Amino acid sequence: MTILSPSALIFISFIGIPILIHVLNRFYVKKVNFSTIRFIKNLKNNALKKLKLKKMILLLTRIGIISALVILLAKPVTKGFMPGWISAELESRLFLVIDNSSSMTGKKNGQTLLDLSKQAAISIPQIFNNNTFISVMKTCPPQIIFSGRVNDPLLPEVINLINPTVEHDNLWTVIDSIANTINATEPVKECVIFSDFQSIKNPKLSLSDDWRFYLIDPGEIDNNLSINNLEIVSRIKVPDQLLKLKTSIQNTGNKKMANIPVNLLFEDNRVGQVISDFEEGSNKEFIFQAYPEKKGVLAGSINLPKDDYMNDNKWYVTAPILEKINCLIIGNSDDELSMFKLIIDAIDPDKRLINIESRKQPIVNRLFIEDVDILVVHNPEAFTQAAFDELDIFLQQGGGLIWFSGGMEIDPSYSKYFSSFSFPKAKTIIESGSGIFSLETPKGDNHILSDLNIRKLENELPEFYRYVKHNYSNEHDIHLRLVNGDPILLEFSRGNGSIFYFTSLMNLTWNNMPIRGLLVPLMYRLLVLGGTDEINTSPVRIGSTKWITLDQNEVRDQWEVISPSGEKNLIVPDFSKESIQINSTNELGVYDIYQNGKHYTSFSTYLHPNELITNNKQNRQIEKLLSSQKYRWIDLDNNFSNSFNETRQGKSLWKVFLLIATLLLLFETWVGRPIPKNTK
């Protein structure tokens, strides 16, 4: 047992009053004349002993009554988290943290977890005495919104002004950093945290050991389906080809959900639907296929019905659907350029998709590729440093490159350039002599040749008579290889650009690929993959910075971004990086970028993984973070104030001591009552 007001114990000295009366009564003697004391002597062993015992019992009872009343005034409690007299009388610091991240918008009994937390937080200061200095912090964005005394009338208003967000909070990192900047000097330091504690990423705290933590859990979300991800599986994104999307949906609630429609929307029009049941805790994957509705930037989403947590019911996606590919082909001879023109004519005879430009440049001095989407380089004899520099800028900005190696790469004078581009290291030219090198049939369901319009792939695989042997690394994805393991087609990246690298030329003296039916669909796929710039449309996580790359001649244009809610903001480009930077991405949905009033591109935002509801509290991580003597869990219920007070200071015992005092008073009254027969 501890007491909250030890100063009241000074009244314990009042027990001296009945003792003093008892002692003084012994000196008070009333003379009575008796004819004989013979009968008095007979009472000495019986009645007088009973009288003395009665007086002693009354004395002890009165001492007990006074003691019980004094202890009652001292506010006795059972042992709590904080020593009672310390938390009640010394100056203290209260650090009140309210999590307003996305997951706190989930609902319980019709109210959001944030609203429930704010209501309870307003009652917290009433539990602390006026010597307490309080700091109130919200987590998104991390900010101390109030500092002052707990009895400040503005405090409830400030707490009520905390708004919900769709952002992510790094709860413990924020608490650690801000609590240390507070530099509290009070002897008592307590931190009350209202949060659903979805994730803990910071395993260590630098807070001093005298901090005590109260972890207030607002409860679990009972009814919730969560979209965990959405990705476009198809790499080819053109209007006349099906777009394949994969999504994962989990039931994170506490009950089975039946007949749930899962909808795929393109530009707010439903293009796919599946209806499914979800058992408690189950996770299902779905694959949708639909044709894009337009060229340009396609905006789509996966939608779920309303439940207790709305922010994970819709996942947005944006994808570039090709309108035109500007292709530049650099070859060593007119014959090579003619062959590539035949390939392009077979792919796009009406010139609706591909704009082609060809240059005969055995020695590549300059590239001049400002308006090019994909560059095809076939068998160059030499490449200058200026051309490498232009190529590097082109790739960094998201351009595509198809490179055919003819042996120039073996020259040691170029090794430093090729290594900086992460090219595979060319070793030597291998010739088959009188034989051939066979191509290995690709395995799996999603290789570079899958879904091509070819009846029997095995019959269309080319044979190779000559190739350049290369050393490759884990950075290189091998799409085609010979049966001896040497690669023929590799893919890797440089900056934001994609590179497709052939180790054999498109030449009948090297292989018979030019006369195979595989060539046209394969080149079509590579041109689309390399010519599709997905950098500007790639999604970003809520609150992250988005960079939009621009061409050099676009930097001076007027740029505007429109948020999902319709808010418009002018953006000044970064001239040095030839791009625009968008920092305010704190809304879920699709952001549209406009150039001189005309739509330029779009990108989507997605919820942070830690803000997806799990209903798995991070108890074990908290045990690693804080010792069991430093924190207490408290459920947020209708009797929260009493629960918090009892956890902090212990359960109040004043009723017990009031009952004891009352019983002792009744006992004293009964024992000290006058007995009529003894008064006669």
VOGU-3710 file (C-alpha; in Angstrom, 3 decimals, decimal comma):
1> mtilspsali> 0,000/0,000/0,000  1,120/3,541/-0,761  -0,376/6,926/0,012  -0,924/9,910/-2,261  -0,953/12,651/0,425  1,675/11,769/3,015  1,430/15,260/4,525  -1,967/14,257/5,961  -0,206/11,791/8,238  0,660/14,681/10,504
11> fisfigipil> -2,845/14,290/11,922  -1,845/10,913/13,307  -0,735/12,883/16,371  -4,426/13,159/17,252  -4,259/9,638/18,651  -2,671/11,315/21,678  -6,051/12,805/22,637  -7,693/9,539/23,801  -4,401/8,461/25,385  -4,200/11,742/27,294
21> ihvlnrfyvk> -7,828/11,422/28,439  -7,177/7,870/29,537  -4,147/8,915/31,578  -5,888/11,932/33,156  -8,845/9,794/34,194  -6,534/7,796/36,382  -5,837/10,904/38,501  -9,467/11,823/38,834  -10,738/10,156/42,127  -14,180/10,638/43,594
31> kvnfstirfi> -14,448/10,030/47,371  -17,344/7,860/48,493  -17,994/7,072/52,179  -18,571/3,394/52,908  -19,379/1,795/56,183  -17,003/-0,977/55,382  -14,588/-1,854/52,585  -15,113/-5,563/53,043  -17,327/-5,673/49,910  -14,923/-3,467/47,886
41> knlknnalkk> -12,188/-5,995/48,358  -14,500/-8,640/46,944  -14,881/-6,573/43,724  -11,104/-6,179/43,235  -10,621/-9,434/41,436  -13,743/-9,317/39,254  -15,527/-6,038/38,506  -12,438/-3,814/38,666  -10,548/-6,045/36,239  -13,474/-5,949/33,805
51> lklkkmilll> -13,620/-2,180/34,109  -9,926/-1,773/33,322  -10,240/-4,124/30,321  -13,213/-2,150/29,041  -11,300/1,131/29,312  -8,332/-0,366/27,431  -10,589/-1,671/24,665  -12,218/1,752/24,338  -8,779/3,401/24,214  -7,556/1,101/21,446
61> trigiisalv> -10,821/1,465/19,528  -10,634/5,261/19,645  -6,977/5,131/18,533  -8,068/2,858/15,653  -10,867/5,257/14,632  -8,516/8,227/14,519  -5,821/6,227/12,674  -8,315/4,992/10,057  -9,624/8,518/9,477  -6,085/9,933/9,151
71> illakpvtkg> -5,065/7,222/6,681  -8,300/7,883/4,791  -7,329/11,574/4,485  -3,855/10,523/3,238  -5,508/8,842/0,186  -4,330/5,242/0,530  -3,942/3,151/-2,649  -2,585/-0,240/-3,557  0,887/-0,269/-5,086  0,722/1,348/-8,563
81> fmpgwisael> 3,059/1,939/-11,475  4,262/5,181/-9,900  5,081/5,640/-6,193  1,984/7,379/-4,871  3,481/10,264/-2,933  6,001/11,015/-5,736  3,393/11,232/-8,483  1,000/13,204/-6,313  3,159/15,913/-4,776  6,367/16,434/-6,791
91> esrlflvidn> 6,631/18,395/-10,019  6,215/16,094/-12,987  6,449/16,086/-16,781  3,730/14,478/-18,883  4,450/13,664/-22,525  1,148/12,921/-24,294  1,493/11,292/-27,743  -1,500/10,853/-30,054  -1,037/8,699/-33,152  -2,936/10,277/-36,062
101> sssmtgkkng> -1,533/8,025/-38,786  -3,685/6,264/-41,364  -4,451/3,111/-39,362  -6,015/5,229/-36,599  -8,869/6,116/-38,993  -10,200/2,590/-38,571  -13,539/2,444/-36,784  -14,678/0,690/-33,635  -18,339/0,889/-32,618  -18,921/3,619/-35,202
111> qtlldlskqa> -16,084/5,890/-34,025  -12,557/6,110/-35,360  -9,713/4,962/-33,150  -8,378/8,511/-33,314  -11,627/10,023/-32,016  -11,768/7,488/-29,187  -8,163/8,304/-28,333  -8,770/12,062/-28,340  -11,761/11,706/-26,026  -9,695/9,665/-23,589
121> aisipqifnn> -6,699/11,991/-23,922  -8,813/14,947/-22,808  -9,556/13,132/-19,547  -5,884/12,347/-18,850  -4,883/15,817/-17,504  -7,659/15,632/-14,901  -5,829/12,710/-13,310  -2,613/14,691/-12,800  -2,104/17,475/-10,282  -1,514/21,107/-11,165
131> ntfisvmktc> 2,251/20,727/-10,671  2,390/18,756/-13,918  3,814/20,316/-17,088  2,410/18,675/-20,224  3,616/18,434/-23,834  1,187/17,107/-26,463  2,482/15,643/-29,711  0,857/14,333/-32,860  2,762/11,876/-35,046  1,770/12,885/-38,611
141> ppqiifsgrv> 3,597/15,088/-39,169  5,654/14,846/-35,957  4,923/18,027/-34,060  4,500/19,234/-30,496  1,206/21,105/-30,619  0,935/22,169/-26,976  3,202/22,837/-23,996  1,948/24,150/-20,674  0,193/23,226/-17,450  -2,356/20,433/-17,377
151> ndpllpevin> -5,028/22,794/-16,083  -4,754/25,106/-19,116  -8,315/25,499/-20,533  -6,938/25,493/-24,113  -5,620/21,947/-23,820  -8,876/20,100/-24,731  -9,373/22,364/-27,750  -5,849/21,658/-29,003  -6,352/17,905/-28,678  -9,660/18,066/-30,547
161> linptvehdn> -7,963/19,880/-33,441  -5,740/16,872/-34,256  -6,877/15,699/-37,708  -6,638/12,206/-39,216  -4,173/11,560/-42,053  -3,302/8,783/-44,505  0,380/9,064/-43,665  2,783/6,720/-41,919  4,362/7,326/-38,541  7,597/5,962/-37,151
171> lwtvidsian> 6,200/6,110/-33,655  9,138/5,252/-31,433  11,733/7,123/-33,461  9,612/10,259/-33,178  9,030/9,786/-29,440  12,715/9,184/-28,863  13,876/12,253/-30,763  11,257/14,699/-29,519  11,315/13,539/-25,902  15,047/14,155/-25,855
181> tinatepvke> 14,634/17,636/-27,302  12,134/18,461/-24,550  14,955/18,090/-22,009  12,616/17,511/-19,071  14,203/18,285/-15,687  11,243/17,302/-13,505  11,833/14,348/-11,130  8,758/12,515/-12,467  8,609/11,806/-16,231  5,655/9,976/-17,722
191> cvifsdfqsi> 4,734/9,314/-21,357  1,190/8,367/-22,389  0,871/6,978/-25,938  -2,441/6,553/-27,746  -1,777/4,281/-30,721  -2,729/0,989/-32,328  0,996/0,062/-32,340  0,879/-1,537/-35,787  4,635/-1,639/-36,293  7,831/-1,002/-34,392
201> knpklslsdd> 10,937/-0,398/-36,486  13,267/1,226/-33,967  14,577/-1,405/-31,508  16,493/1,023/-29,304  15,653/4,116/-27,312  18,036/6,752/-26,043  15,551/8,084/-23,494  16,708/8,254/-19,896  15,677/5,364/-17,653  13,428/7,507/-15,447
211> wrfylidpge> 10,712/7,727/-18,109  7,589/5,608/-17,541  5,305/4,671/-20,448  1,581/4,015/-20,634  0,576/2,267/-23,865  -3,092/2,955/-24,575  -4,629/0,515/-27,059  -7,905/1,786/-28,590  -8,912/-1,727/-29,696  -9,092/-3,939/-32,775
221> idnnlsinnl> -10,869/-3,467/-36,095  -13,497/-6,189/-36,446  -14,630/-5,771/-40,042  -11,865/-5,147/-42,566  -10,595/-6,390/-45,915  -7,207/-5,045/-46,949  -5,613/-4,671/-50,396  -1,967/-5,477/-49,775  -0,594/-4,661/-53,222  -1,427/-4,085/-56,872
231> eivsrikvpd> 1,029/-4,505/-59,716  0,863/-4,578/-63,492  2,309/-7,913/-64,550  2,310/-7,152/-68,275  5,423/-5,411/-69,508  3,907/-4,665/-72,898  1,510/-1,747/-72,550  -0,149/-0,938/-75,867  -3,829/-0,304/-76,665  -4,444/-3,541/-78,568
241> qllklktsiq> -3,006/-5,909/-75,972  -4,509/-7,148/-72,725  -3,127/-5,599/-69,587  -2,616/-8,120/-66,784  -2,804/-6,932/-63,162  -2,233/-8,914/-59,967  -3,544/-7,984/-56,534  -3,480/-9,526/-53,067  -6,360/-9,132/-50,593  -6,394/-10,196/-46,938
251> ntgnkkmani> -9,123/-10,468/-44,334  -7,581/-8,751/-41,309  -10,858/-8,604/-39,396  -12,283/-10,987/-36,833  -15,025/-12,649/-38,864  -15,713/-14,327/-42,192  -16,773/-12,046/-45,049  -18,942/-13,571/-47,772  -19,850/-12,542/-51,346  -17,380/-9,679/-51,504
261> pvnllfednr> -17,069/-8,010/-54,944  -13,541/-7,069/-56,014  -13,665/-4,534/-58,872  -11,056/-3,398/-61,382  -11,608/0,118/-62,738  -9,930/1,902/-65,644  -10,648/5,647/-65,675  -13,569/5,136/-63,219  -15,163/2,521/-65,506  -15,455/-1,042/-64,252
271> vgqvisdfee> -13,607/-3,424/-66,568  -13,390/-6,484/-64,321  -14,998/-8,038/-61,262  -14,699/-11,155/-59,127  -16,860/-12,153/-56,140  -15,270/-14,188/-53,398  -15,518/-15,262/-49,746  -12,775/-14,454/-47,246  -12,260/-16,534/-44,138  -10,857/-14,836/-41,054
281> gsnkefifqa> -7,125/-14,265/-41,577  -7,189/-15,573/-45,177  -5,179/-14,029/-48,010  -6,108/-14,376/-51,680  -4,482/-13,327/-54,944  -6,415/-12,307/-58,037  -5,287/-11,681/-61,619  -7,340/-9,377/-63,848  -6,981/-8,842/-67,589  -8,465/-5,935/-69,513
291> ypekkgvlag> -7,745/-3,819/-72,560  -6,557/-0,243/-71,916  -9,225/2,273/-72,821  -6,919/4,903/-74,258  -3,395/5,829/-75,215  -1,293/7,949/-72,938  -1,406/7,586/-69,169  -3,981/5,089/-67,930  -5,321/5,507/-64,373  -6,884/2,478/-62,727
301> sinlpkddym> -7,701/1,031/-59,326  -8,830/-2,039/-57,419  -11,879/-1,345/-55,225  -13,409/-3,143/-52,241  -16,733/-2,422/-50,495  -16,852/-0,138/-47,464  -15,773/-1,567/-44,119  -14,346/-0,336/-40,819  -11,071/0,852/-42,399  -11,467/2,695/-45,677
311> ndnkwyvtap> -7,893/3,632/-46,579  -6,940/0,084/-47,622  -10,087/-0,478/-49,722  -8,727/1,181/-52,855  -5,336/0,824/-54,513  -4,498/3,110/-57,419  -2,223/2,448/-60,379  -1,017/4,479/-63,350  0,609/3,098/-66,485  1,866/4,596/-69,750
321> ilekinclii> 0,035/3,214/-72,789  2,255/3,851/-75,774  1,177/6,407/-78,328  4,386/6,715/-80,337  7,915/5,346/-80,106  10,692/7,507/-81,502  13,349/5,016/-82,547  16,884/5,806/-83,778  18,901/3,009/-85,421  22,663/3,409/-85,777
331> gnsddelsmf> 24,296/0,816/-88,009  27,658/0,020/-89,564  26,410/-0,344/-93,151  23,474/0,330/-95,422  22,625/-3,380/-95,497  22,230/-3,457/-91,717  19,990/-0,382/-91,744  17,872/-1,849/-94,550  17,351/-5,033/-92,571  16,132/-3,091/-89,509
341> kliidaidpd> 13,816/-0,985/-91,684  12,247/-4,214/-92,984  11,740/-5,373/-89,404  10,091/-2,078/-88,396  7,861/-2,160/-91,502  6,729/-5,662/-90,547  5,976/-4,508/-87,001  4,208/-1,247/-87,876  3,423/-1,031/-91,620  1,126/1,996/-91,182
351> krliniesrk> 3,609/3,916/-89,017  1,029/4,370/-86,268  3,300/3,331/-83,422  6,931/3,751/-84,428  8,714/6,795/-85,816  12,004/5,529/-87,191  15,233/7,341/-87,983  18,364/5,558/-89,199  22,004/6,637/-89,386  25,009/4,970/-90,916
361> qpivnrlfie> 27,761/5,631/-88,363  30,593/3,081/-88,187  32,392/5,501/-85,856  29,933/7,056/-83,406  31,163/10,546/-82,527  27,893/12,118/-81,341  24,385/10,752/-80,831  21,978/13,734/-80,830  19,164/11,782/-79,172  17,154/14,483/-77,372
371> dvdilvvhnp> 13,786/13,359/-78,791  14,537/9,628/-78,988  12,706/7,028/-76,892  14,797/3,993/-77,819  18,198/3,722/-79,437  19,347/0,678/-81,466  23,131/0,366/-81,881  24,342/-2,391/-84,208  28,009/-3,332/-84,543  29,818/0,020/-84,088
381> eaftqaafde> 33,515/0,095/-84,908  34,291/2,898/-82,452  32,535/5,007/-79,823  33,870/8,344/-78,631  33,801/9,639/-75,065  31,346/12,383/-76,090  28,977/9,727/-77,444  29,275/7,735/-74,198  28,454/10,865/-72,182  25,346/11,507/-74,285
391> ldiflqqggg> 24,324/7,870/-73,944  24,709/8,036/-70,179  22,441/11,092/-69,906  19,931/9,417/-72,226  19,775/6,285/-70,057  19,705/8,177/-66,770  16,593/9,994/-67,965  14,777/6,747/-68,772  15,704/6,094/-72,402  15,924/2,564/-73,813
401> liwfsggmei> 18,885/0,926/-75,566  19,186/-2,199/-77,735  22,842/-3,016/-78,285  24,251/-5,630/-80,680  27,794/-6,641/-79,820  30,120/-7,319/-82,738  33,520/-7,368/-81,008  34,328/-3,685/-80,531  33,576/-4,168/-76,821  36,649/-6,392/-76,450
411> dpsyskyfss> 38,967/-3,409/-77,058  40,570/-2,511/-73,661  40,362/1,200/-74,478  36,581/1,026/-74,021  36,518/-1,151/-70,918  36,187/1,750/-68,445  33,136/3,090/-70,286  31,395/-0,253/-70,606  32,094/-1,171/-66,984  30,619/2,134/-65,773
421> fsfpkaktii> 27,464/1,297/-67,764  27,340/-2,171/-66,130  27,782/-3,830/-69,531  28,856/-7,495/-69,370  32,597/-7,849/-69,943  33,409/-8,955/-73,505  36,146/-11,623/-73,668  36,528/-13,072/-77,161  34,655/-14,019/-80,347  33,600/-17,674/-80,414
431> esgsgifsle> 33,024/-19,413/-83,765  31,307/-22,740/-84,318  33,428/-23,767/-87,285  31,516/-26,386/-89,236  28,891/-26,804/-86,465  26,274/-24,628/-84,842  25,384/-23,342/-81,401  21,798/-24,110/-80,413  19,604/-21,812/-78,375  18,157/-23,163/-75,163
441> tpkgdnhils> 14,360/-23,133/-74,953  13,327/-20,610/-72,281  11,664/-22,117/-69,216  8,860/-20,810/-67,040  5,647/-18,964/-67,821  6,865/-15,368/-67,953  10,014/-15,299/-70,077  10,878/-12,837/-72,831  9,329/-15,058/-75,537  6,126/-15,928/-73,673
451> dlnirklene> 2,782/-15,009/-75,251  4,352/-14,317/-78,643  2,163/-15,073/-81,633  4,178/-18,142/-82,630  2,644/-21,577/-83,175  5,596/-23,707/-82,112  8,397/-21,803/-80,421  10,916/-24,654/-80,631  10,851/-24,575/-84,423  11,542/-20,850/-84,578
461> lpefyryvkh> 14,568/-20,700/-82,275  17,614/-19,459/-84,216  20,975/-21,198/-84,637  24,232/-19,370/-83,981  27,529/-19,640/-85,816  29,384/-16,874/-84,038  28,960/-14,830/-80,847  30,988/-12,738/-78,417  31,639/-14,535/-75,160  30,941/-12,335/-72,119
471> nysnehdihl> 31,330/-12,513/-68,390  28,158/-11,411/-66,648  27,038/-10,773/-63,061  23,919/-10,890/-60,900  22,973/-7,458/-62,244  22,220/-9,023/-65,619  18,954/-10,849/-66,322  19,550/-13,518/-68,975  16,579/-13,912/-71,303  18,163/-16,128/-73,968
481> rlvngdpill> 21,173/-18,392/-73,636  22,908/-21,111/-75,621  22,792/-24,722/-74,515  26,390/-24,290/-73,311  25,221/-21,611/-70,867  26,635/-18,542/-72,614  24,132/-15,646/-72,815  22,726/-14,331/-76,086  20,261/-11,709/-74,771  20,692/-9,938/-71,441
491> efsrgngsif> 18,778/-7,145/-69,753  20,070/-4,668/-67,192  19,574/-1,051/-66,235  21,530/2,160/-66,142  19,915/4,903/-64,101  16,261/4,935/-65,113  16,895/3,367/-68,497  16,666/-0,247/-69,678  19,333/-1,943/-71,795  18,821/-5,065/-73,927
501> yftslmnltw> 22,183/-6,512/-74,918  22,722/-9,064/-77,714  26,044/-10,906/-77,810  25,569/-11,765/-81,494  24,902/-9,517/-84,505  21,766/-9,504/-86,640  23,676/-10,980/-89,536  23,437/-14,257/-91,424  27,168/-14,811/-90,982  26,573/-14,791/-87,202
511> nnmpirgllv> 23,170/-16,530/-86,941  20,008/-17,267/-88,876  17,799/-15,029/-86,708  16,999/-12,619/-89,607  15,063/-15,370/-91,402  13,266/-16,763/-88,356  9,645/-15,950/-87,564  10,767/-15,179/-84,019  12,605/-11,992/-84,982  9,691/-9,627/-85,694
521> plmyrllvlg> 7,644/-10,302/-82,518  10,823/-10,305/-80,408  11,993/-6,930/-81,750  8,483/-5,544/-81,327  8,559/-6,569/-77,684  11,999/-5,088/-77,085  11,081/-1,814/-78,794  7,965/-1,462/-76,642  9,770/-2,401/-73,439  12,694/-0,124/-74,127
531> gtdeintspv> 10,557/2,718/-75,462  8,134/2,751/-72,541  9,163/5,333/-69,982  7,570/4,285/-66,700  9,658/6,557/-64,493  7,212/9,451/-64,445  4,174/7,206/-63,907  5,702/4,933/-61,272  3,823/5,095/-57,944  5,236/6,573/-54,748
541> rigstkwitl> 4,466/5,855/-51,143  2,342/8,378/-49,261  4,496/11,278/-48,073  7,466/10,450/-50,348  9,034/12,809/-52,873  8,177/12,300/-56,542  10,513/13,420/-59,325  9,180/14,016/-62,845  11,922/13,986/-65,481  11,706/16,536/-68,274
551> dqnevrdqwe> 13,341/17,128/-71,621  15,791/19,992/-71,823  13,415/22,128/-73,882  10,550/21,608/-71,376  12,209/23,023/-68,283  11,061/26,593/-68,911  7,412/25,653/-69,425  4,706/26,257/-66,838  4,045/23,200/-64,670  1,077/22,487/-62,457
561> vispsgeknl> 0,196/19,511/-60,252  -3,383/18,640/-59,287  -3,847/16,451/-56,222  -6,541/13,733/-55,927  -8,724/16,177/-53,977  -8,440/18,767/-56,768  -5,945/21,117/-55,133  -3,779/22,903/-57,712  -0,165/23,952/-57,171  2,344/25,528/-59,527
571> ivpdfskesi> 5,743/23,788/-59,568  9,036/25,447/-60,441  11,340/22,954/-62,225  14,831/22,169/-61,005  16,906/23,464/-63,910  20,068/21,636/-62,883  18,320/18,238/-62,762  15,889/18,960/-65,616  12,982/17,707/-63,540  10,252/18,826/-61,198
581> qinstnelgv> 10,079/17,807/-57,563  6,741/17,120/-55,867  7,032/16,931/-52,088  3,385/17,158/-51,087  2,101/13,629/-51,710  -0,035/13,251/-48,612  -3,232/12,104/-50,358  -4,206/8,673/-51,637  -5,053/8,658/-55,330  -3,751/9,908/-58,665
591> ydiyqngkhy> -1,779/13,135/-59,094  -1,999/14,789/-62,534  0,849/16,874/-63,978  0,062/19,574/-66,534  2,440/21,307/-68,928  1,224/24,721/-70,090  -2,342/23,637/-69,282  -2,064/20,338/-71,166  -1,924/16,948/-69,433  1,648/15,655/-69,337
601> tsfstylhpn> 1,683/12,609/-67,047  0,183/11,137/-63,874  1,345/9,067/-60,949  -0,375/7,358/-58,044  0,298/7,071/-54,333  -0,097/4,008/-52,146  -0,485/3,366/-48,446  2,589/2,612/-46,352  2,748/-1,152/-45,558  2,913/-0,394/-41,835
611> elitnnkqnr> -0,492/1,310/-42,051  -2,229/-1,852/-43,217  -4,290/-3,257/-40,345  -2,884/-6,466/-38,866  -4,533/-6,691/-35,410  -1,235/-8,184/-34,251  0,028/-5,939/-31,490  3,774/-5,605/-31,257  4,052/-6,875/-27,690  7,261/-8,813/-28,222
621> qiekllssqk> 9,020/-5,910/-29,894  7,947/-3,606/-27,081  9,369/-6,089/-24,582  12,702/-5,708/-26,393  12,280/-1,958/-26,517  11,318/-1,351/-22,870  11,800/-3,348/-19,707  8,613/-4,623/-18,077  9,154/-2,187/-15,174  9,002/0,788/-17,568
631> yrwidldnnf> 5,634/0,374/-19,290  2,035/-0,707/-18,777  -0,639/-1,702/-21,302  -4,072/-0,140/-20,751  -7,153/-0,938/-22,843  -9,282/1,969/-23,936  -12,781/1,240/-22,613  -15,712/3,070/-21,023  -14,010/3,040/-17,623  -10,689/4,279/-18,975
641> snsfnetrqg> -10,084/7,118/-16,481  -10,470/4,810/-13,491  -8,362/2,108/-15,141  -5,608/4,591/-15,915  -5,665/6,087/-12,428  -5,598/2,671/-10,771  -2,762/1,525/-13,039  -0,771/4,663/-12,354  -1,376/5,203/-8,631  -2,938/1,951/-7,520
651> kslwkvflli> -6,500/1,110/-6,535  -7,980/3,553/-4,039  -8,464/2,173/-0,514  -10,282/5,112/1,141  -13,566/3,209/1,179  -11,896/0,370/3,060  -10,593/2,680/5,764  -13,916/4,537/5,933  -15,602/1,204/6,563  -13,030/0,338/9,221
661> atllllfetw> -13,548/3,699/10,971  -17,307/3,271/10,822  -17,201/-0,250/12,267  -14,817/0,833/15,020  -17,089/3,792/15,849  -20,097/1,502/16,130  -18,070/-0,900/18,255  -16,906/1,952/20,491  -20,496/3,149/20,875  -21,661/-0,321/21,797
671> vgrpipkntk> -18,833/-1,005/24,267  -19,066/2,420/25,921  -22,844/2,408/26,256  -24,191/2,867/29,839  -25,550/-0,304/31,483  -28,625/0,514/33,617  -28,092/-2,219/36,219  -24,604/-0,924/36,901  -25,886/2,580/37,586  -28,201/1,563/40,353
//
